[in-house]
């Protein structure tokens, strides 16, 4: 599960989908995931998505393209989630005015 989400942060599978695929109950998966990472599955996914988004934004990708790539249905939903994770708007991570200077945010994600 960790490998799949890390490889594709836009993976749409939810907790129930992962639990069914792994043959465990959602409650068992929730407890095991929190024990291993210290985060809920949703919290961890949001952090992984934010990390990937920073890379894509810094590479010059448009916000709406990044939102879709990391699994959000809209740029506004992505923007709100991104601000919760990083404390900054997605545009803060895009190259500006040709200066090439892009602020880097640290978003720590415990990997199981």
C-alpha positions as CSV (number, residue, x, y, z in Angstrom):
1,X,0.0,0.0,0.0
2,X,2.8,2.4,0.9
3,X,4.7,1.6,-2.3
4,X,1.6,2.1,-4.4
5,X,0.6,5.5,-2.9
6,X,4.2,6.7,-2.9
7,X,4.5,5.8,-6.6
8,X,1.1,7.3,-7.5
9,X,-0.2,9.8,-4.9
10,X,-3.3,10.2,-7.0
11,X,-4.3,6.6,-6.3
12,X,-8.0,6.9,-5.6
13,X,-8.3,3.9,-3.3
14,X,-9.8,4.7,0.2
15,X,-9.3,2.9,3.5
16,X,-12.0,0.3,2.8
17,X,-10.5,-0.4,-0.6
18,X,-7.1,-1.0,0.8
19,X,-8.5,-3.1,3.7
20,X,-10.4,-5.3,1.2
21,X,-7.3,-5.7,-1.0
22,X,-5.2,-6.7,2.0
23,X,-7.8,-9.0,3.4
24,X,-8.2,-7.2,6.7
25,X,-10.8,-5.0,8.3
26,X,-10.6,-1.3,8.0
27,X,-10.2,-1.0,11.8
28,X,-7.3,-3.4,11.7
29,X,-5.6,-1.5,8.9
30,X,-6.2,1.8,10.7
31,X,-4.6,0.6,13.9
32,X,-1.6,-1.1,12.1
33,X,-1.0,2.0,9.9
34,X,-1.1,4.4,12.9
35,X,1.2,2.1,14.9
36,X,3.7,2.0,12.1
37,X,3.6,5.7,11.0
38,X,2.1,7.6,13.8
39,X,-0.5,9.0,11.3
40,X,-3.9,8.1,10.0
41,X,-4.0,6.8,6.5
42,X,-5.7,9.9,5.3
43,X,-3.1,12.2,7.0
44,X,-0.3,10.2,5.6
45,X,-1.8,10.3,2.1
46,X,-2.3,14.1,2.3
47,X,1.4,14.5,3.3
48,X,2.6,12.3,0.4
49,X,0.4,14.2,-2.0
50,X,1.8,17.5,-0.7
51,X,5.4,16.3,-1.1
52,X,4.8,15.2,-4.7
53,X,2.9,18.4,-5.4
54,X,5.9,20.5,-4.3
55,X,8.1,18.7,-6.8
56,X,5.6,19.2,-9.6
57,X,5.0,22.8,-8.8
58,X,8.7,23.6,-8.6
59,X,9.1,21.9,-12.0
60,X,6.7,24.5,-13.4
61,X,3.5,22.4,-13.7
62,X,0.2,24.3,-13.5
63,X,-1.8,24.1,-10.3
64,X,-4.8,22.4,-11.9
65,X,-2.5,19.7,-13.5
66,X,-0.8,19.1,-10.2
67,X,-4.2,18.8,-8.4
68,X,-5.3,16.1,-10.8
69,X,-1.9,14.3,-10.7
70,X,-2.0,14.0,-6.9
71,X,-5.6,12.9,-6.7
72,X,-7.8,16.0,-6.1
73,X,-11.0,16.6,-8.0
74,X,-10.5,20.3,-8.2
75,X,-7.7,22.9,-7.9
76,X,-9.6,24.6,-5.0
77,X,-9.8,21.3,-3.0
78,X,-6.1,20.7,-3.7
79,X,-5.3,24.3,-2.7
80,X,-7.1,24.0,0.6
81,X,-5.4,20.6,1.4
82,X,-2.0,21.8,0.3
83,X,-2.3,24.9,2.6
84,X,-3.2,22.6,5.5
85,X,-0.1,20.6,4.9
86,X,2.5,23.2,4.1
87,X,1.0,26.5,5.4
88,X,1.5,28.1,2.0
89,X,-0.4,28.4,-1.2
90,X,0.6,26.2,-4.1
91,X,1.7,29.2,-6.1
92,X,4.4,29.9,-3.5
93,X,6.2,26.8,-4.9
94,X,6.1,27.7,-8.5
95,X,9.1,29.3,-10.3
96,X,8.4,33.1,-10.5
97,X,9.5,35.7,-12.9
98,X,12.3,33.6,-14.3
99,X,14.4,33.9,-11.2
100,X,14.6,30.2,-10.8
101,X,14.2,30.6,-7.0
102,X,11.6,28.3,-5.6
103,X,11.0,28.0,-1.8
104,X,11.3,24.5,-0.5
105,X,9.0,23.2,2.1
106,X,9.7,20.3,4.3
107,X,6.8,18.0,4.7
108,X,7.8,15.1,6.9
109,X,6.1,11.8,6.0
110,X,6.9,8.7,8.0
111,X,7.2,5.8,5.5
112,X,6.2,2.5,6.8
